[in-house]
Amino acid sequence: MANGPDSMWDFLTLLFRRYDDLSGKLVGLISGQALTGQQLDGIRAQLAQLSASLFEVRALALAMTTQEKEVLMDLTQLTAQVEANASAEQSAIALIQGLAAQIAAAQNDPAAIAALATKLKASAESLGAAIVANTPSPSTPPAPPAPPAPPAPPQ
């Protein structure tokens, strides 16, 4: 069976049609209609197929549930990262605006500008160290799969 919502719905539709067919035959059996041994064998075979199909549906539902949990976990992590980035961006904006105000206030005072430059240098060094310390190293990409082995020569 192919993967995807459409194929799953087609599969479920087929499954329920089989169920309707079998339930009709079983109702006939219960209501006293005589069924041949061959018909009963056919019903047993169809019930076995239906049972196998139901197990397949159960496995698909479990796989979908697992995938949904993984997507939700990824979404939670992504939301947290977006919030952290937004917070960092707001901090950077406040820093830049504060620097602009300090430079404007000290523009006619060389000593104040020199003190601000010293303060900025110290801040830049500690910020650089913090960025390096908190930046994960790039992961090594997985190696490409090995090419398939050549076919064996004919004998």
DSSP file (Angstrom, degrees, kcal/mol; ACC not computed):
  #  RESIDUE AA STRUCTURE BP1 BP2  ACC     N-H-->O    O-->H-N    N-H-->O    O-->H-N    TCO  KAPPA ALPHA  PHI   PSI    X-CA   Y-CA   Z-CA
    1    1 A M              0   0    0      0, 0.0     2,-0.1     0, 0.0     7,-0.1   0.000 360.0 360.0 360.0 135.6    0.0    0.0    0.0
    2    2 A A        -     0   0    0      1,-0.1     2,-0.2     5,-0.1     0, 0.0  -0.358 360.0-113.8 -72.8 157.2    1.3    3.4   -0.9
    3    3 A N        +     0   0    0      4,-0.1     4,-0.2    -2,-0.1     3,-0.1  -0.593  66.0  77.3 -90.3 155.5    1.7    6.0    1.9
    4    4 A G  S  > S-     0   0    0     -2,-0.2     4,-2.0     1,-0.1     5,-0.2  -0.402  84.6 -82.8 126.8 159.1   -0.3    9.2    2.1
    5    5 A P  H  > S+     0   0    0      0, 0.0     4,-2.4     0, 0.0     5,-0.2   0.891 122.0  50.1 -62.9 -41.9   -3.7   10.4    3.1
    6    6 A D  H  > S+     0   0    0      1,-0.2     4,-2.5     2,-0.2     5,-0.2   0.942 112.1  46.3 -65.2 -46.0   -5.5    9.5   -0.2
    7    7 A S  H  > S+     0   0    0      1,-0.2     4,-2.4     2,-0.2    -1,-0.2   0.864 111.8  52.9 -65.3 -33.8   -4.2    6.0   -0.3
    8    8 A M  H  X S+     0   0    0     -4,-2.0     4,-2.7     2,-0.2    -1,-0.2   0.923 110.3  46.7 -66.7 -42.8   -5.0    5.5    3.4
    9    9 A W  H  X S+     0   0    0     -4,-2.4     4,-2.5     2,-0.2    -2,-0.2   0.895 112.0  50.8 -66.9 -37.6   -8.6    6.6    2.8
   10   10 A D  H  X S+     0   0    0     -4,-2.5     4,-2.4     2,-0.2    -2,-0.2   0.923 111.4  49.0 -62.0 -43.0   -8.9    4.3   -0.3
   11   11 A F  H  X S+     0   0    0     -4,-2.4     4,-2.4     1,-0.2    -2,-0.2   0.921 111.8  47.8 -62.8 -44.7   -7.6    1.4    1.8
   12   12 A L  H  X S+     0   0    0     -4,-2.7     4,-2.5     2,-0.2    -1,-0.2   0.891 110.2  52.6 -64.7 -38.6  -10.0    2.1    4.6
   13   13 A T  H  X S+     0   0    0     -4,-2.5     4,-2.1     2,-0.2    -2,-0.2   0.939 111.1  46.7 -61.6 -46.4  -12.9    2.4    2.1
   14   14 A L  H  X S+     0   0    0     -4,-2.4     4,-2.4     1,-0.2    -2,-0.2   0.907 110.9  53.3 -60.5 -42.4  -12.0   -1.0    0.6
   15   15 A L  H  X S+     0   0    0     -4,-2.4     4,-2.1     1,-0.2    -2,-0.2   0.910 109.9  46.6 -60.7 -44.0  -11.7   -2.4    4.1
   16   16 A F  H  X S+     0   0    0     -4,-2.5     4,-2.6     2,-0.2    -1,-0.2   0.834 109.2  54.9 -71.5 -30.9  -15.2   -1.3    5.1
   17   17 A R  H  X S+     0   0    0     -4,-2.1     4,-2.5     2,-0.2    -2,-0.2   0.927 109.1  48.1 -64.2 -43.1  -16.6   -2.6    1.8
   18   18 A R  H  X S+     0   0    0     -4,-2.4     4,-2.8     1,-0.2     5,-0.2   0.910 110.9  51.7 -60.8 -41.2  -15.1   -6.0    2.6
   19   19 A Y  H  X S+     0   0    0     -4,-2.1     4,-2.9     2,-0.2     5,-0.2   0.933 109.7  48.4 -61.3 -46.6  -16.6   -5.7    6.1
   20   20 A D  H  X S+     0   0    0     -4,-2.6     4,-2.2     2,-0.2    -1,-0.2   0.914 112.4  49.5 -59.5 -43.4  -20.1   -4.9    4.7
   21   21 A D  H  X S+     0   0    0     -4,-2.5     4,-1.9     1,-0.2    -2,-0.2   0.934 114.6  43.7 -61.6 -48.0  -19.8   -7.9    2.3
   22   22 A L  H  X S+     0   0    0     -4,-2.8     4,-2.7     1,-0.2    -2,-0.2   0.893 111.7  52.6 -66.9 -39.6  -18.8  -10.3    5.0
   23   23 A S  H  X S+     0   0    0     -4,-2.9     4,-2.5    -5,-0.2    -1,-0.2   0.890 108.2  52.3 -65.9 -35.8  -21.3   -9.0    7.5
   24   24 A G  H  X S+     0   0    0     -4,-2.2     4,-2.1    -5,-0.2    -1,-0.2   0.915 110.8  47.3 -62.9 -42.3  -24.1   -9.5    4.9
   25   25 A K  H  X S+     0   0    0     -4,-1.9     4,-2.0     2,-0.2    -2,-0.2   0.898 112.6  49.4 -65.5 -39.7  -22.9  -13.1    4.3
   26   26 A L  H  X S+     0   0    0     -4,-2.7     4,-2.7     2,-0.2    -2,-0.2   0.889 108.5  52.4 -67.8 -38.1  -22.8  -13.7    8.1
   27   27 A V  H  X S+     0   0    0     -4,-2.5     4,-2.4     1,-0.2    -1,-0.2   0.918 109.4  50.9 -62.0 -41.7  -26.3  -12.3    8.5
   28   28 A G  H  <>S+     0   0    0     -4,-2.1     5,-2.2     1,-0.2    -2,-0.2   0.901 110.8  48.8 -60.5 -40.4  -27.5  -14.7    5.8
   29   29 A L  H ><5S+     0   0    0     -4,-2.0     3,-1.2     1,-0.2    -2,-0.2   0.921 112.8  46.8 -64.8 -44.9  -25.8  -17.6    7.6
   30   30 A I  H 3<5S+     0   0    0     -4,-2.7    -2,-0.2     1,-0.3    -1,-0.2   0.859 106.1  58.9 -67.2 -35.4  -27.3  -16.6   11.0
   31   31 A S  T 3<5S-     0   0    0     -4,-2.4    -1,-0.3    -5,-0.2    -2,-0.2   0.405 125.6 -96.0 -80.9   6.3  -30.8  -16.1    9.5
   32   32 A G  T < 5S+     0   0    0     -3,-1.2     2,-0.3     1,-0.3    -3,-0.2   0.441  72.7 145.8 103.1  -0.5  -30.8  -19.7    8.3
   33   33 A Q      < -     0   0    0     -5,-2.2     2,-0.4    -6,-0.2    -1,-0.3  -0.536  52.7-118.8 -69.7 134.7  -29.7  -19.5    4.7
   34   34 A A        -     0   0    0     -2,-0.3     2,-0.4     1,-0.0    -1,-0.1  -0.590  29.8-165.4 -77.4 131.0  -27.7  -22.6    3.9
   35   35 A L        -     0   0    0     -2,-0.4     2,-0.0    -6,-0.1   -10,-0.0  -0.923  17.8-123.1-115.1 143.2  -24.1  -21.9    2.9
   36   36 A T     >  -     0   0    0     -2,-0.4     4,-2.4     1,-0.1     5,-0.2  -0.309  27.2-107.9 -76.9 166.2  -21.9  -24.5    1.2
   37   37 A G  H  > S+     0   0    0      1,-0.2     4,-2.4     2,-0.2     5,-0.2   0.861 122.5  54.6 -60.7 -36.1  -18.5  -25.5    2.6
   38   38 A Q  H  > S+     0   0    0      2,-0.2     4,-2.1     1,-0.2    -1,-0.2   0.896 107.6  48.9 -66.3 -39.5  -16.9  -23.6   -0.2
   39   39 A Q  H  > S+     0   0    0      2,-0.2     4,-2.4     1,-0.2    -2,-0.2   0.911 111.4  49.8 -65.2 -41.7  -18.8  -20.4    0.8
   40   40 A L  H  X S+     0   0    0     -4,-2.4     4,-2.5     2,-0.2    -2,-0.2   0.902 110.1  50.4 -64.2 -39.9  -17.8  -20.9    4.5
   41   41 A D  H  X S+     0   0    0     -4,-2.4     4,-2.5     2,-0.2    -1,-0.2   0.895 110.1  51.1 -62.7 -39.3  -14.1  -21.4    3.4
   42   42 A G  H  X S+     0   0    0     -4,-2.1     4,-2.5     2,-0.2    -2,-0.2   0.907 109.7  49.2 -63.7 -41.8  -14.4  -18.2    1.4
   43   43 A I  H  X S+     0   0    0     -4,-2.4     4,-2.6     2,-0.2    -2,-0.2   0.914 110.9  50.5 -64.4 -42.1  -15.8  -16.3    4.4
   44   44 A R  H  X S+     0   0    0     -4,-2.5     4,-2.2     2,-0.2    -2,-0.2   0.922 111.2  48.4 -60.9 -43.6  -13.0  -17.7    6.6
   45   45 A A  H  X S+     0   0    0     -4,-2.5     4,-2.3     1,-0.2    -2,-0.2   0.916 112.6  48.0 -63.8 -42.3  -10.4  -16.5    4.1
   46   46 A Q  H  X S+     0   0    0     -4,-2.5     4,-2.7     1,-0.2    -1,-0.2   0.884 110.0  52.6 -66.7 -37.2  -12.0  -13.1    3.8
   47   47 A L  H  X S+     0   0    0     -4,-2.6     4,-2.6     2,-0.2    -1,-0.2   0.889 108.8  50.4 -64.0 -38.1  -12.1  -12.8    7.6
   48   48 A A  H  X S+     0   0    0     -4,-2.2     4,-2.4     2,-0.2    -2,-0.2   0.914 112.0  47.4 -65.4 -41.8   -8.4  -13.7    7.8
   49   49 A Q  H  X S+     0   0    0     -4,-2.3     4,-2.5     2,-0.2    -2,-0.2   0.911 112.2  50.1 -63.5 -41.9   -7.7  -11.0    5.1
   50   50 A L  H  X S+     0   0    0     -4,-2.7     4,-2.4     2,-0.2    -2,-0.2   0.908 109.9  50.5 -63.6 -41.9   -9.9   -8.5    7.0
   51   51 A S  H  X S+     0   0    0     -4,-2.6     4,-2.0     2,-0.2    -1,-0.2   0.928 111.2  48.1 -61.8 -45.0   -8.0   -9.3   10.3
   52   52 A A  H  X S+     0   0    0     -4,-2.4     4,-1.9     1,-0.2    -2,-0.2   0.899 111.4  51.2 -62.1 -39.9   -4.7   -8.8    8.6
   53   53 A S  H  X S+     0   0    0     -4,-2.5     4,-2.4     1,-0.2    -1,-0.2   0.893 107.5  52.5 -64.7 -39.5   -5.9   -5.5    7.1
   54   54 A L  H  X S+     0   0    0     -4,-2.4     4,-2.4     1,-0.2    -1,-0.2   0.889 107.8  51.2 -64.6 -38.3   -7.1   -4.3   10.5
   55   55 A F  H  X S+     0   0    0     -4,-2.0     4,-2.4     2,-0.2    -1,-0.2   0.886 109.5  51.1 -64.0 -37.2   -3.6   -5.0   12.0
   56   56 A E  H  X S+     0   0    0     -4,-1.9     4,-2.4     2,-0.2    -2,-0.2   0.908 109.5  49.5 -65.9 -41.2   -2.1   -3.0    9.1
   57   57 A V  H  X S+     0   0    0     -4,-2.4     4,-2.7     2,-0.2    -2,-0.2   0.911 110.6  51.0 -62.7 -41.7   -4.5   -0.1    9.9
   58   58 A R  H  X S+     0   0    0     -4,-2.4     4,-2.4     2,-0.2    -2,-0.2   0.923 110.2  48.9 -61.5 -43.9   -3.5   -0.3   13.6
   59   59 A A  H  X S+     0   0    0     -4,-2.4     4,-2.4     1,-0.2    -2,-0.2   0.904 112.0  49.1 -63.2 -41.0    0.2   -0.2   12.6
   60   60 A L  H  X S+     0   0    0     -4,-2.4     4,-2.6     2,-0.2    -2,-0.2   0.910 110.4  50.6 -64.4 -41.7   -0.4    2.8   10.4
   61   61 A A  H  X S+     0   0    0     -4,-2.7     4,-2.2     2,-0.2    -2,-0.2   0.905 111.1  48.7 -63.7 -40.6   -2.3    4.6   13.1
   62   62 A L  H  X S+     0   0    0     -4,-2.4     4,-2.3     2,-0.2    -1,-0.2   0.907 111.7  49.4 -64.9 -40.8    0.5    3.9   15.6
   63   63 A A  H  X S+     0   0    0     -4,-2.4     4,-2.5     1,-0.2    -2,-0.2   0.906 111.2  49.4 -64.8 -40.4    3.1    5.2   13.1
   64   64 A M  H  X S+     0   0    0     -4,-2.6     4,-2.5     2,-0.2    -1,-0.2   0.891 110.1  51.2 -65.4 -38.7    1.0    8.3   12.5
   65   65 A T  H  X S+     0   0    0     -4,-2.2     4,-2.2     2,-0.2    -2,-0.2   0.916 110.6  48.6 -63.5 -43.1    0.7    8.9   16.2
   66   66 A T  H  X S+     0   0    0     -4,-2.3     4,-2.1     2,-0.2    -2,-0.2   0.925 112.3  48.3 -62.2 -45.2    4.5    8.6   16.6
   67   67 A Q  H  X S+     0   0    0     -4,-2.5     4,-2.5     1,-0.2    -2,-0.2   0.895 109.7  53.1 -62.7 -40.0    5.1   11.0   13.7
   68   68 A E  H  X S+     0   0    0     -4,-2.5     4,-2.5     1,-0.2    -1,-0.2   0.909 108.6  49.6 -62.7 -41.9    2.6   13.5   15.2
   69   69 A K  H  X S+     0   0    0     -4,-2.2     4,-2.3     2,-0.2    -1,-0.2   0.902 111.0  50.0 -63.4 -40.4    4.4   13.4   18.5
   70   70 A E  H  X S+     0   0    0     -4,-2.1     4,-2.6     2,-0.2    -2,-0.2   0.908 111.1  48.7 -64.4 -41.5    7.8   14.0   16.8
   71   71 A V  H  X S+     0   0    0     -4,-2.5     4,-2.6     2,-0.2    -2,-0.2   0.914 111.7  49.3 -64.7 -42.1    6.3   16.9   14.8
   72   72 A L  H  X S+     0   0    0     -4,-2.5     4,-2.2     2,-0.2    -1,-0.2   0.891 111.6  49.2 -64.3 -38.7    4.9   18.5   18.0
   73   73 A M  H  X S+     0   0    0     -4,-2.3     4,-2.2     2,-0.2    -2,-0.2   0.923 112.2  48.0 -66.2 -43.1    8.2   18.1   19.8
   74   74 A D  H  X S+     0   0    0     -4,-2.6     4,-2.6     1,-0.2    -2,-0.2   0.901 111.3  51.3 -61.8 -40.6   10.0   19.7   16.9
   75   75 A L  H  X S+     0   0    0     -4,-2.6     4,-2.6     2,-0.2    -1,-0.2   0.884 108.4  51.3 -64.7 -39.0    7.5   22.5   16.9
   76   76 A T  H  X S+     0   0    0     -4,-2.2     4,-2.1     2,-0.2    -1,-0.2   0.923 112.1  46.5 -63.5 -44.2    7.9   23.1   20.6
   77   77 A Q  H  X S+     0   0    0     -4,-2.2     4,-2.2     2,-0.2    -2,-0.2   0.905 112.8  49.9 -64.7 -41.3   11.7   23.3   20.1
   78   78 A L  H  X S+     0   0    0     -4,-2.6     4,-2.5     2,-0.2    -2,-0.2   0.907 109.5  51.3 -64.6 -41.5   11.3   25.6   17.2
   79   79 A T  H  X S+     0   0    0     -4,-2.6     4,-2.3     1,-0.2    -1,-0.2   0.910 110.0  49.6 -61.6 -42.6    9.0   27.9   19.1
   80   80 A A  H  X S+     0   0    0     -4,-2.1     4,-2.3     1,-0.2    -1,-0.2   0.901 111.3  49.3 -63.7 -40.3   11.5   28.1   22.0
   81   81 A Q  H  X S+     0   0    0     -4,-2.2     4,-2.7     2,-0.2    -2,-0.2   0.900 109.8  51.0 -66.7 -39.9   14.3   29.0   19.6
   82   82 A V  H  X S+     0   0    0     -4,-2.5     4,-2.7     2,-0.2    -2,-0.2   0.920 111.1  48.8 -62.2 -42.9   12.2   31.7   17.9
   83   83 A E  H  X S+     0   0    0     -4,-2.3     4,-2.3     2,-0.2    -2,-0.2   0.908 111.6  49.1 -63.5 -41.1   11.4   33.2   21.3
   84   84 A A  H  X S+     0   0    0     -4,-2.3     4,-2.4     2,-0.2    -2,-0.2   0.915 112.4  48.2 -64.6 -41.9   15.1   33.1   22.3
   85   85 A N  H  X S+     0   0    0     -4,-2.7     4,-2.9     2,-0.2    -2,-0.2   0.919 110.9  50.3 -64.0 -43.3   16.0   34.8   19.0
   86   86 A A  H  X S+     0   0    0     -4,-2.7     4,-2.3     1,-0.2    -1,-0.2   0.903 111.3  49.2 -62.2 -40.1   13.4   37.4   19.4
   87   87 A S  H  X S+     0   0    0     -4,-2.3     4,-2.1     2,-0.2    -1,-0.2   0.915 112.3  47.7 -64.5 -42.8   14.6   38.1   22.9
   88   88 A A  H  X S+     0   0    0     -4,-2.4     4,-2.4     2,-0.2    -2,-0.2   0.899 111.1  51.4 -64.9 -40.0   18.2   38.3   21.7
   89   89 A E  H  X S+     0   0    0     -4,-2.9     4,-2.5     2,-0.2    -2,-0.2   0.916 109.7  49.1 -63.0 -42.7   17.2   40.7   18.9
   90   90 A Q  H  X S+     0   0    0     -4,-2.3     4,-2.4     1,-0.2    -1,-0.2   0.887 110.8  50.9 -64.7 -38.1   15.3   43.0   21.3
   91   91 A S  H  X S+     0   0    0     -4,-2.1     4,-2.4     2,-0.2    -1,-0.2   0.914 110.2  49.3 -64.5 -41.8   18.4   43.0   23.5
   92   92 A A  H  X S+     0   0    0     -4,-2.4     4,-2.7     2,-0.2     5,-0.2   0.906 110.4  50.5 -64.0 -41.0   20.6   43.9   20.6
   93   93 A I  H  X S+     0   0    0     -4,-2.5     4,-2.6     2,-0.2     5,-0.2   0.931 111.2  48.2 -61.8 -45.5   18.2   46.7   19.6
   94   94 A A  H  X S+     0   0    0     -4,-2.4     4,-2.4     1,-0.2    -2,-0.2   0.898 112.0  50.6 -61.9 -40.3   18.2   48.1   23.1
   95   95 A L  H  X S+     0   0    0     -4,-2.4     4,-2.7     2,-0.2    -2,-0.2   0.941 112.0  46.0 -62.0 -48.6   22.1   47.9   23.2
   96   96 A I  H  X S+     0   0    0     -4,-2.7     4,-2.5     1,-0.2    -2,-0.2   0.913 113.9  48.3 -63.3 -42.9   22.4   49.8   19.9
   97   97 A Q  H  X S+     0   0    0     -4,-2.6     4,-2.1    -5,-0.2    -1,-0.2   0.901 111.9  50.1 -64.7 -39.3   19.9   52.4   20.9
   98   98 A G  H  X S+     0   0    0     -4,-2.4     4,-2.3    -5,-0.2    -2,-0.2   0.906 110.9  49.3 -64.9 -40.9   21.7   52.9   24.2
   99   99 A L  H  X S+     0   0    0     -4,-2.7     4,-2.8     2,-0.2     5,-0.2   0.915 109.3  51.9 -63.0 -43.1   25.1   53.2   22.4
  100  100 A A  H  X S+     0   0    0     -4,-2.5     4,-2.3     1,-0.2    -1,-0.2   0.909 110.8  48.0 -60.9 -41.3   23.6   55.8   20.1
  101  101 A A  H  X S+     0   0    0     -4,-2.1     4,-2.2     2,-0.2    -1,-0.2   0.903 112.5  48.4 -66.7 -40.9   22.3   57.8   23.0
  102  102 A Q  H  X S+     0   0    0     -4,-2.3     4,-1.8     2,-0.2    -2,-0.2   0.902 112.6  48.3 -66.4 -40.4   25.6   57.6   24.9
  103  103 A I  H  X S+     0   0    0     -4,-2.8     4,-0.5     2,-0.2    -2,-0.2   0.916 112.0  49.6 -65.4 -42.4   27.6   58.7   21.7
  104  104 A A  H >< S+     0   0    0     -4,-2.3     3,-0.7    -5,-0.2    -2,-0.2   0.902 112.8  47.3 -62.8 -40.1   25.2   61.6   21.1
  105  105 A A  H 3< S+     0   0    0     -4,-2.2     3,-0.3     1,-0.2    -1,-0.2   0.823 118.5  40.6 -70.5 -30.1   25.5   62.7   24.7
  106  106 A A  H >< S+     0   0    0     -4,-1.8     3,-2.2     1,-0.2     7,-0.4   0.304  78.8 111.7-101.3  10.1   29.3   62.4   24.7
  107  107 A Q  T << S+     0   0    0     -3,-0.7    -1,-0.2    -4,-0.5    -2,-0.1   0.765  84.9  39.8 -60.3 -26.5   30.0   63.9   21.2
  108  108 A N  T 3  S+     0   0    0     -3,-0.3    -1,-0.3    -4,-0.2    -2,-0.1   0.270 103.6  77.3-103.7  11.5   31.7   67.0   22.6
  109  109 A D    <>  -     0   0    0     -3,-2.2     4,-2.1     1,-0.1     3,-0.3  -0.865  56.1-172.0-125.0  95.5   33.6   65.3   25.4
  110  110 A P  H  > S+     0   0    0      0, 0.0     4,-2.3     0, 0.0     5,-0.2   0.836  87.4  53.9 -57.9 -34.7   36.7   63.4   24.2
  111  111 A A  H  > S+     0   0    0      2,-0.2     4,-2.3     1,-0.2     5,-0.2   0.912 109.3  47.9 -66.8 -41.4   37.3   61.8   27.6
  112  112 A A  H  > S+     0   0    0     -3,-0.3     4,-2.3     2,-0.2    -1,-0.2   0.883 111.9  50.2 -66.7 -38.2   33.7   60.4   27.7
  113  113 A I  H  X S+     0   0    0     -4,-2.1     4,-2.5    -7,-0.4    -2,-0.2   0.909 110.6  49.6 -66.0 -41.5   34.1   59.1   24.2
  114  114 A A  H  X S+     0   0    0     -4,-2.3     4,-2.0     2,-0.2    -2,-0.2   0.906 111.7  48.7 -63.5 -40.8   37.4   57.4   25.1
  115  115 A A  H  X S+     0   0    0     -4,-2.3     4,-2.3     2,-0.2    -2,-0.2   0.896 111.4  50.1 -64.8 -40.3   35.7   55.8   28.2
  116  116 A L  H  X S+     0   0    0     -4,-2.3     4,-2.7     2,-0.2    -2,-0.2   0.902 108.8  52.0 -64.5 -41.1   32.8   54.6   26.0
  117  117 A A  H  X S+     0   0    0     -4,-2.5     4,-2.2     2,-0.2    -2,-0.2   0.901 110.5  48.3 -62.3 -41.2   35.3   53.1   23.5
  118  118 A T  H  X S+     0   0    0     -4,-2.0     4,-2.1     2,-0.2    -2,-0.2   0.910 112.4  48.8 -64.2 -42.7   37.0   51.2   26.4
  119  119 A K  H  X S+     0   0    0     -4,-2.3     4,-2.4     1,-0.2    -2,-0.2   0.907 111.4  49.6 -63.6 -42.7   33.7   50.0   27.7
  120  120 A L  H  X S+     0   0    0     -4,-2.7     4,-2.9     2,-0.2    -2,-0.2   0.889 108.7  52.7 -64.5 -39.8   32.6   48.8   24.2
  121  121 A K  H  X S+     0   0    0     -4,-2.2     4,-2.2     2,-0.2    -1,-0.2   0.931 111.1  46.2 -62.4 -45.2   35.9   47.0   23.7
  122  122 A A  H  X S+     0   0    0     -4,-2.1     4,-2.1     1,-0.2    -2,-0.2   0.910 114.3  48.2 -63.6 -42.1   35.4   45.1   27.0
  123  123 A S  H  X S+     0   0    0     -4,-2.4     4,-2.7     1,-0.2    -2,-0.2   0.903 110.2  52.0 -64.9 -40.7   31.8   44.3   26.1
  124  124 A A  H  X S+     0   0    0     -4,-2.9     4,-2.7     1,-0.2    -1,-0.2   0.900 109.6  49.5 -63.7 -40.5   32.7   43.1   22.6
  125  125 A E  H  X S+     0   0    0     -4,-2.2     4,-2.1     2,-0.2    -1,-0.2   0.926 114.4  43.3 -65.8 -43.8   35.3   40.7   24.0
  126  126 A S  H  X S+     0   0    0     -4,-2.1     4,-2.2     2,-0.2    -2,-0.2   0.876 114.7  50.7 -70.4 -35.0   32.9   39.2   26.6
  127  127 A L  H  X S+     0   0    0     -4,-2.7     4,-2.5     2,-0.2    -2,-0.2   0.927 110.2  50.0 -65.7 -44.1   30.1   39.0   24.0
  128  128 A G  H  X S+     0   0    0     -4,-2.7     4,-2.4     1,-0.2    -2,-0.2   0.912 111.2  48.6 -59.9 -43.0   32.4   37.3   21.5
  129  129 A A  H  X S+     0   0    0     -4,-2.1     4,-2.5     1,-0.2    -1,-0.2   0.898 111.5  49.9 -64.5 -40.0   33.5   34.8   24.1
  130  130 A A  H  X S+     0   0    0     -4,-2.2     4,-1.9     2,-0.2    -2,-0.2   0.896 110.4  50.2 -66.1 -39.3   29.9   34.1   25.1
  131  131 A I  H  X S+     0   0    0     -4,-2.5     4,-0.7     2,-0.2    -2,-0.2   0.940 112.7  46.3 -64.2 -45.9   28.9   33.6   21.4
  132  132 A V  H >< S+     0   0    0     -4,-2.4     3,-0.7     1,-0.2    -2,-0.2   0.918 113.7  49.2 -62.1 -42.9   31.7   31.1   20.9
  133  133 A A  H 3< S+     0   0    0     -4,-2.5    -1,-0.2     1,-0.2    -2,-0.2   0.819 117.8  39.5 -67.1 -30.8   30.9   29.3   24.1
  134  134 A N  H 3< S+     0   0    0     -4,-1.9    -1,-0.2    -5,-0.2    -2,-0.2   0.333  91.1  97.4-105.6   7.3   27.2   29.0   23.3
  135  135 A T  S << S-     0   0    0     -4,-0.7     2,-0.0    -3,-0.7    -4,-0.0  -0.862  73.7-130.0 -97.9 120.1   27.3   28.3   19.6
  136  136 A P        -     0   0    0      0, 0.0     3,-0.1     0, 0.0    -2,-0.1  -0.374  27.2-109.0 -66.5 145.1   27.1   24.6   18.8
  137  137 A S        -     0   0    0      1,-0.1     2,-0.1    -2,-0.0     0, 0.0  -0.467  43.1 -94.3 -71.5 146.6   29.7   23.3   16.5
  138  138 A P        -     0   0    0      0, 0.0     2,-0.1     0, 0.0    -1,-0.1  -0.370  43.9-118.7 -63.4 136.0   28.4   22.4   13.1
  139  139 A S        -     0   0    0      1,-0.1     0, 0.0    -3,-0.1     0, 0.0  -0.446  26.5-107.1 -75.9 149.4   27.6   18.7   12.9
  140  140 A T        -     0   0    0     -2,-0.1    -1,-0.1     1,-0.1     3,-0.1  -0.618  38.1-119.6 -74.4 125.4   29.4   16.6   10.5
  141  141 A P        -     0   0    0      0, 0.0    -1,-0.1     0, 0.0     0, 0.0  -0.340  36.6 -96.4 -65.4 149.2   27.1   15.7    7.6
  142  142 A P        -     0   0    0      0, 0.0    -3,-0.0     0, 0.0     0, 0.0  -0.300  43.5-101.0 -65.0 149.8   26.4   12.0    7.2
  143  143 A A        -     0   0    0      1,-0.1     3,-0.1    -3,-0.1    -3,-0.0  -0.416  43.2-102.2 -67.8 144.5   28.6   10.2    4.6
  144  144 A P        -     0   0    0      0, 0.0    -1,-0.1     0, 0.0     0, 0.0  -0.336  48.0 -91.6 -65.4 152.3   26.8    9.6    1.3
  145  145 A P        -     0   0    0      0, 0.0     0, 0.0     0, 0.0     0, 0.0  -0.285  46.2-100.6 -65.1 150.5   25.6    6.0    0.9
  146  146 A A        -     0   0    0      1,-0.1     3,-0.1    -3,-0.1    -3,-0.0  -0.410  43.0-102.8 -68.0 144.7   28.0    3.6   -0.8
  147  147 A P        -     0   0    0      0, 0.0    -1,-0.1     0, 0.0     0, 0.0  -0.338  47.2 -91.4 -66.0 152.6   27.2    3.0   -4.5
  148  148 A P        -     0   0    0      0, 0.0     0, 0.0     0, 0.0     0, 0.0  -0.299  46.9 -99.8 -64.7 149.8   25.5   -0.3   -5.2
  149  149 A A        -     0   0    0      1,-0.1     3,-0.1    -3,-0.1    -3,-0.0  -0.400  43.0-104.1 -67.0 143.3   27.8   -3.2   -5.9
  150  150 A P        -     0   0    0      0, 0.0    -1,-0.1     0, 0.0     0, 0.0  -0.354  45.4 -94.0 -66.0 151.0   28.1   -4.0   -9.7
  151  151 A P        -     0   0    0      0, 0.0     0, 0.0     0, 0.0     0, 0.0  -0.299  45.5 -99.1 -64.8 151.3   26.2   -7.0  -10.8
  152  152 A A        -     0   0    0      1,-0.1     3,-0.1    -3,-0.1    -3,-0.0  -0.435  44.2-102.9 -68.7 142.6   28.0  -10.3  -10.9
  153  153 A P        -     0   0    0      0, 0.0    -1,-0.1     0, 0.0     2,-0.0  -0.362  42.8 -99.6 -66.8 146.9   29.3  -11.3  -14.4
  154  154 A P              0   0    0      0, 0.0     0, 0.0     0, 0.0     0, 0.0  -0.356 360.0 360.0 -65.4 146.7   27.2  -13.9  -16.1
  155  155 A Q              0   0    0     -3,-0.1    -3,-0.0    -2,-0.0     0, 0.0   0.407 360.0 360.0-105.7 360.0   28.6  -17.4  -15.9
